[in-house]
């Protein structure tokens, strides 16, 4: 594995574990890779009867963000490695490691009955379902049980911060990592991070300095109409692939945004916008009427386009499918998707046609709910945000499909795991 260890990483790796071992701080600061190295070492040193666990927000996150690292670490440590994904298990050096997703309130009941008498590695535990997380930690009840967690800072009053990281009653050790502690990061990537998060912003405090900061102000502070809005002289190419992202409100606002992209040109254009406010119009459209108006608005909407719908728009999804459109359901990963949008704005990989007036206006004023932040919740202010939701979902879906963009992750091996 190509990873250069700094002083902080070496100190953590060779310090005996306490019951709780929290690795927090800047993004890409080495938290995940350092924690996994210690986790796998402890698994390999344990008796073969001891059970261990690997947790993340979802099983998909484990497969995408953690397993590639684990395979390499096991190879470096000369430990045998087998995946039994159907049973949600790994076999490392003959020891069993359970894989656990803690993504909603159903997680709590699934975790009941589990016993982890070895080591639990919980990646980004502060975004877990709270009840599920507490149940998971309660299952680590062996004499030698240990818990290793990673997290990127959120608000000072978040439950993870109050109940675990700052709790003086727990047997714990906190490790704070910054960008300077990850010696493997190239200067180009670090420069991109500083460009993405303006100094003094909540995001700068959390992701660059690695300190807790209440969510306040704009969600997309790097959105700039001068840089990201294109004039009427723009016309999309005939070979652009079209993606339509829907945000559906039967009794309020429904919006559909048209994205055009050529994966070989490394650029995405929001080329059109449909916007209907039922309250302002004093009339609620039926699904069929809404479908007809969307078809009329977008001449390019044909069977070759992709329709991205949120999970709570089942009736519209069915209507598009009945008319033989390529329709997919996108499950929002809010914080991850917000980071994707910020990345595209920072690198000017996405532009918006000036006729998309509602989208431009809403993105410019999309902000955090500061009252919720005071009680430890990071949520956007639910006011005139329908275009923001459709924009975020559509762009995030495209990002997951297009592999040819030259993104700064390509300069850091394995960066998708967040280090």
N, C-alpha and C positions, 0 to 999 in steps of 0.2 A: 504494500500500500504506500503510495506516494504522499506522505504527510509529514511535515516537519514540526516537531514538538518544541514548544517554548518552555520557559521556566515554570509558568503556572500549570501547564498540562502535566509536566513531569512531576511537579509537587503533588497534584491531585492523584495521579496514577500510583504513586508510591506511599500515599498516606492511608493508614487503616480506615476502613469504613465505619461510620456510626450507623444508627438505625435509619435515619433520614440523611440523604446526601443530595443537596440541591445544587444543580449547575444552572446558573442564570446569567444574564448579561446581554451583550450585543448579538445581533444576528450574525451568522457565519463566523462566530468566534471560537469554534472548536468544541462546543458543549456536547453535541451528539456523538461525535467520533470518540472523544475522550471518555464519555460515559459508557459507550459500547465496549471499548477496549477493557475497561475495568469489569464490566458486567460479564463479558465472555471469559475473562481470566478467572473470575470467581466461579462461574459455571464449571469450567474445566478442572478447578481444584476441589470441587465438592464431591461428596459421595454420590455414587450413581443413583441411589434411591431418592435423592433430594430433588424436589420439584421447583422450577424457576418460572418466571413469567416475563413476557415482553408486551408492553401496552402502548397504544397510541389512540388518537381520536377515532380511527377506524382501521379495520383490517387492511383496507386498500392502502392507507398511509404506511402501515408496516411493510407491506410488500414493495411499495414504491420508494420509501425513504430510508428504511432500515435494513432490509434484507441484502441489498447489494454490498453495504459496508460489512455486514456480519459474515457474508461469504468470504470476503477478502481477509478479515481478521482471523477467522478460523483457519484459513490457509496459511497465514503468516505464523500462527501459533501452533500449527500442525495438529489441529483438532478435527476429527471427522465431523461431517456436516450433512444432515439429511433434512429435506423439507417434506412434511406431511400436511400439505395445505388443506386437504379435505378434512383432516382432524383438527386443524388449527393448532398444529404443533411443529416444533423443530426438535431435532435430536442432535445435540452438540456434544461430541465426545462421549456419547452413550447416555447423556443426561437429557431429561425431558424439559422443554421450554414451551409453556403455553403461550399462544398469541391471543391478545384480548383487545377488542375495540370498545371504547367507552364514549359513545357518541350521542346517546339520548337517555331518557328516563327508563327505557327498557333494559339498559345495561345492568342496573342494580340487581334485578332478579336473575339475570344470566350469570352473574359473578357469585351469587350466594352458593355456598357449598364448596367453593374452590379453596384449597389450602396451598399457600406458597411458603414452604419452609426454607427456601433458599433466597435468591435475589430477584427482586422485581426491578425492571428498567421501564420507567414511564416517561415517554417522550412527549414534550409539550403538554404536560399534565394540566396546566392552567386553562386549557380550552376544552377539557373533558366535561361531561355532565357531572355536576357537583355530587349528587347522591351516588352515582356510579363510581366516582373516584374514591369517595369515602369508604364505600363498600370494598373496593379493590384493595385499598391500603389496609383495611381491617383483616383481610385474609392472609396478610404476611405475619403469621403468628408463631413461627418456629423460634426456637431458642437462638438460632443464628440468622434469622431473617434480616435482610437489609433491603432498603429501597433507594434507588438512584433515580432522580428526576431531572428533567431539563425543562426550561421555559424561557420564553422571551418576555420581558417585563410588560405589565399592563398597568392598571390603575393601582394606587396605594391601598385602596379599600377592596380590591378583588378578594374573593374567598380564598384563593390559593395563597395569596400574599399574607392575609391575616391568619388563616388557620394553620398554615404550614411554614412558609419561609420565614416569617417574622415572629412565629409563636415561640416565646422563651421557654415553654414547658416541655417541648419535644427534644429528644436526644438527636441532635442534628449537627450537620456541618454545611455551611453555605459557601459556595465557590462562585465568585464573580469573574466572568471572562469578558474581555473586550476584543475589538478587532486586532489590536496589537499582539494579543496572545495567540493568534493563528498565523504562524509564520509562512503558511502555504498560500496565503492570499496574494495574487498579483496586484500591483499598483493600479492596473486598469480597472479591476473589479472594485477596489476600494474607492477609486475616484467616482465610479458610477453610483455607489451607495451615497456618497456625499452629495452628488447631483440630484439624487432621488428624494432626499430628505433635507429640507431647508433648515439651517441652524436656528435653534430657538423653538422649533415646532415640537409638538408632542411626539411625532415620529422620530425626530432627531434624538430626543432624550431617550426614547425607548430602544430604538434599533441601532443607533450609533454609539451612544454613551452607555446603553444597557441599564438605565435606571427607570424606576416607576414614574409614571407621569399620567395625570388624569387626561382622558380623551376630551379635547376641546378644540374649537376652531374648525377649519375646513378639513374634509376628508381627503380632498385632492388639491393640496396647496400648490402642486407643480403644474396644474392645468392653467394654461395661458392662452387666451384667445388669439394673441398675435402669433403664437407658435403652432397652435393646433387646429385653427379654423382656416379652411380653404375657401376662396371666393367662387362666384358663379361661373368663372371661366373654366373651372375644373369639370372634366367629363370622364367618367370611368371607362376603362378599356372593355372591349367586347369579350375578352377572354377572362375577365375577372369572375371569380366564383362568388356567388351571392349567398349570404346568410341573413335570415330574418329572425330577430329576437323579440319575443312577445312578453309584455307585462300586462296582465289581465285583471280588470276590475269591473265586474258586471254592473255595479251600481255607482261606480265613480269614474276613474280614468283607465282607459285601455290604450296602450301604445305599442307600436311595432316599429322597430328600427332596422334599416337595410344596411348591412355591412358588405362592402366589396373588397376583395383582396386577390392579389396574384402572389402566390407563395414564392415566386422567383424574383419578385421585386422588393421583398422585405418591407411591405407597407400595407396598412389597412385604412380604408376610407369609410366613414359613416356617411353614406351617400343619400340617404332618404329617411323621412320620419312620418309616421302616421300617428295622430294624437286625437283622441276623442274623450271629452270630459262630459259624462252623463249628467252630473249635477249642474254644470254650467249651461248645458244644452237643454236641461229640464226634460230629458228623455233618455230612457235606458234602451239600448239596442239589444235585440235578440242576438244570439250567437251567429245565426245565419246572416243577419244584417251586418254585423261586425265583419264577418268573413267576406261578404260581398264588397264592403267599402275598402277593406285592405287590398283585395284583388284589384279594385279600381285604382287605388293609389299607387300601386307598384306594378308597372307593366312587365318588369323583369322577373316577377314571381311566377316561376314555372316549375315543372316537375324535377328540374335539375338543381334547384335551390334547396337549401336546408332551412327548416323552421325549428328554432330553439324555443321551447316553451317551459315555463316553470312547473314544478310538480303539482301546484295547486290550480292548474288550468286544464283539468282533465277534459272538460267538455269541448274546449277549443282544439285540444290535441286530437280528439276523436273526429271532429269536423274536418280538420285538415287531412287526416289519414283517410277518411271516407272519400275524399276527393283526390286521393292518390298522391299526396305530397309527402316528401321525405321529412318526417317530423320526429324530433328526439326530445326527451325530457332532460332538462339540466337541473341537477341537485346543487343548489348554491352552497359554496364553501366561503362564507362571507369574508373572513379576514384574509384567507389565501387569495381570493379573487380581487379584493381591494388592492393587495400588493401587486397583482398582475397588472391592473389598470395603472397604478402609479409607475410601474416599470415602463409601460408603453408610453406614458406621457413624458417621463424623464428622458427617454431615448428618441422621442418623436417618431415612434413606429406607428402611431395611429393619428389620423386627422379627421376633422368633422366638417362636412359641407355647411356653409353658412345658412342654407335654407332650413337646417335642423334647429330651429330657434328654441324650441322647448328644451331639447337636450343640452344645448349650450348654456342656457340660462340655469337649468337645474344643476349641471355639473359645477358651474362656477360658484354655487351657493350651497353645495352638498356638505353638511356639517354634522358633527357629533352632538348627541343629546347630553348636554352638560349636567342636567339634573340627574340623569341616570348614572353619569360618571361619578357623581358624589357618593353613590352607594356601591361603587365597584363594578358597574355594568358598562361595557363598551357597545353602544348601539347608535345607529344614525338617527337623526331627528326625522321622524316620519311626517314630512311635510314637502309636498311637491317633489317626490323622489321616484316617480314611476319611470321616467326616462333613465334615471341613474341605475335603477334595478335592471332594466332591459339592456342598457349599455354594458354594465358589468357582466351580466350573464353571457351576452353574446360574445364579447371580447374574450372572456375567460374560456369559453368553449372553443373559439377559434385558436386560442393559444395552445390548447391541449391537442389540437389536430395538426397544426403546422409545425413541421420539424425542421424547416430549412432556414428559419430566421437566424441571423447571426446574433445570438444573445450572449450576454457576458457570462452565463453559467458555463459556456463551452470552454472558457479559459481556465476553469477550475475543475479538475476531475472530480466527479461525484457530488457536485455542489447541490444537486436537487434534494439531498437529504438534509441540507441546512447546516452541515458540519456540527 
